[in-house]
Amino acid sequence: MGPVESLATQHPLFLLGVNVLGDQLGLPVPSYPSLVLAGAFASEQGSPDPVLIVVMAMLCCLLADSLWYLLGARFGDALIHRVGGASPRTNAILAQVRKAYLRHGPMVMVVARFIPGAGAVSTLLAGQMAMSKAHFVACSLLGSMLWSSSALALGAGFGEAILHAFDSLKEYLELGLVTLGVGVLALLVFRVAPSALRHAMGRPLSR
């Protein structure tokens, strides 16, 4: 048993928590498939405990949401403009979420989590638009509970087929995770390095 498979077997909630937190913070590490897989294991093998998975997901989502909320409240329009300028797709998501938020209010946060890329944008807007903290926490917890529960239900519904596919592919798991990790680091470097270089070139040379 490899180290990754051993970690997944012995500490599944920890691994899921890291995955969910990274996903909700905006890293390209989708956690919904992992929750579906956890639901399949819980259904077919009785572990991990689905209730603990949902509670873990809710806490991780609330932590990430709180960070986006505080950033939106602190930096407001400047950060929203920066996020919207990241790519045409992000700008389109931002415009759609803003329109939905103005029309339907805080409950948009509950639905936005099911749309890739819209969850973080909705919490940024919640902070920018000064959503009350009580509404923010309630919507974050409700949305994450429905989101994680739907993944577990999907995994339970197709548990046998999912585990069969997982058994066929798990020998490639470590290679896939290493490749994903390298990809995430490369993405961060390519996003951060140009900005840092421009900042450095804009500074006057010290004498």
C-alpha positions, 0 to 999 in steps of 0.5 A: 500500500502506497503512502497516499493510499495509506493516508486515504485509508487511515485518515479519510476525513483529514484528506477530504478536509484538505481537499474541500478547503483547497477547493473552496479557497479557489485552488483547482482541486475539485472536491465534489468527486472526492465526496462522491467517492466517500459516499460510495465507501460509506454506503458499501463499507460503512466508513467513513461516517457520512455525518462526520463527512457533512460536518467536516465539509460544513466547517471547511466551507465556512472557514473558506467562505469567511475568508472570502467574505472578509476580503470582500468587506475589506477590499470591496470594489477593488478586489471584485474588479481584480477577480472579474478581470482574471478571465472572461469566464470569471467576469461572466460568473461575477456578473451573473452572480451579482445579478442573481444576488440583487434579485434573490438576496442572500439565498444565492449563496446556497445555490452558488456552491453547486456552480463551479467558480460561483461559490467564492464569487458569491461570498466576495459579493456578500462581503462587499454588499455588507450581508449581515453576519447571521445571514452569511453564516446561515447561508454558508452552512445551509449551502455546504450541507446541501452540497456535501449531502448531495455528493454523498447521496450520489455516491451511495446511489452508485456505490458498487459501480464507483468502487469498481471503477476506483479499484481499477484506477487506484494504481494510478492515484499517486501519479495523478495526485503528484501531477495535480500538485505540480499543476497547482504549483505551476499555476500559482507560479504563473499567476504570482510571478508576473505580478511580482516581476512587474512590482519589482521592475516598478521599484527604483533601484537602490543606491 
